[in-house]
Amino acid sequence: MIESVKLRRQCMLDFYSYYEHLCELQGTLPLKAVKANVTRDAVDLIVDHIKATDWAPLLNALRHNKTLTSIGIRSLHQHGLEDSGIERYKAYFRRRIPATLSKDLTGQLCKAVKGCLSISDVLKNLELQGLLLRERDLALLTKGLATASSLESVSLAHCPIGDGGLEAICQSIKNTATIRFVNFTACRLTWRGAEHIANVVKHQAIRRHGEAWAKSLRYRRPDLEYMTGLRRITLNCNMLVGDRGASAFADCLGEDLWLKALDLQQCGISNEGARLLLDALQTNTTLVVLDIRKNPLIDHVLMKNIIERVLKNGNSADSEFKWLMSPSSKDALKTKPKKRTIVLGSGRKGKATIRIGLSSKKSVSPGKKNFTVRENYSPKPLPPGTKGFLPWRTAERAKRCR
């Protein structure tokens, strides 16, 4: 066997070794971010700071790999900033757009993911977060999803694919036996997208009913837990789903025996859609998570009744289907207010800048008193000549020495 072919086949079994080999052929150094976020069987990268010239060895290593069980490609860039109407900031936002959002790179990335899905027998988790996937990119991605033999979880969170892109994905996964979890958080979906997902649930329910009926004819009891198909659907932060989307889910949940979790946080659902979902729970005994929190148009008592009804179903449920943590509960505590810089002008001595920001509050441990009020307290100054009068210069000097 040719030595180069033998080396390439050996490197295909180890992602980072193959990536190093391709970087050596290209004459570049491996990225530290790739080395820090790659294990033997998983890749989880934030790709906003990767240059366009450094993508070629990474995509080639991804396309030919057969050992990765999880692939995560994330972009934290906020879509829509470059479309702002303020003209003076347009060039600034254009500079900040990462290379991942370009048409060529997203196409090459989806092509590499498609190649990995078609040859891998162990890949279970695929997560593409915050990428600007176009129609051509989705066409490549759907071909890979249709041929995947081991994929269990698909997440396109914060990818603005819209209802059209979701329809194409639903057509490719409705006949896939292995995919159990889908996540379309903040994908700019409306009630039409909810109907596409509901149609997939109905289609798979018909197929499962046929399998259960065939097994019952042989005097066997069908095991519903081990049948293939979707088990969890996450559609959080799609405000245009509304009551019409909730109605589509209520129609398919009434007689469904397999879906375990449905997440509809921040989906613009009101009391009308919530009542339809509650009516569906009267006959559905398998749904253990129905998350309609953060929908302010739903009455508190009605939401409580839905959660109690779902919790009754979850007494004997599998522990893997849990309620998702609210994104504003802990993340809001971690985020710090960013300082804003204002440039006043330029002269011979350089530019004058002012930083505006909120000072972070210091945490007070239990058992200690809070001295913020005492430090900010300033008594009225005494008039000169009275007892206890202290000149302001002396007072400032004493404060500095203290």
Beta strands, then each sheet from edge to edge (+ up, - down):
strand 1: 42-46
strand 2: 70-74
strand 3: 125-129
strand 4: 153-155
strand 5: 181-183
strand 6: 232-234
strand 7: 261-263
strand 8: 289-291
strand 9: 340-347
strand 10: 350-356
sheet 1: 1+ 2+ 3+ 4+ 5+ 6+ 7+ 8+
sheet 2: 9+ 10-
end
